[in-house]
Amino acid sequence: MKKFLLLFAAMLVAVAATAQTPTATLSHDGTVKCFYGKEAFKNAYAEAANGDHITLSSGLFTATDIEKSITVKGAGMSADTINNIEPTVISGAVTISAADVTVEGAYLSSSLYLKHYNNIKIIEDKDE
């Protein structure tokens, strides 16, 4: 019984640690690939192609320049205390130099530079 309780406690700690890890999900040609940690957005973007979608969980992500026509969707720009959802924060300057880019539900904590103005959408939160 003692071993079972110890194993159960270890699993709870592992699940709690994983739940707090920032996660980026890349949807590409019908496949889905997950990336974890602060660099998850940069890593997902590196493998993305034009037309792909990157979904970001709550958490802090390192910024990357966007030179591909992609859609980035976060969990929201502010904390949702009713549903216990933290914001998605992209830390660092972002330069968009591609057409047909959407960034939705992610707080950009630094500067945003636009080098291309054709069909760029910056949307505050998914539900608005």
Salt bridges, closest charged atoms under 4 A:
ASP29 OD2 - HIS28 NE2 3.19
GLU39 OE1 - LYS42 NZ 3.90
GLU47 OE1 - LYS33 NZ 3.02
ASP52 OD2 - HIS28 ND1 2.66
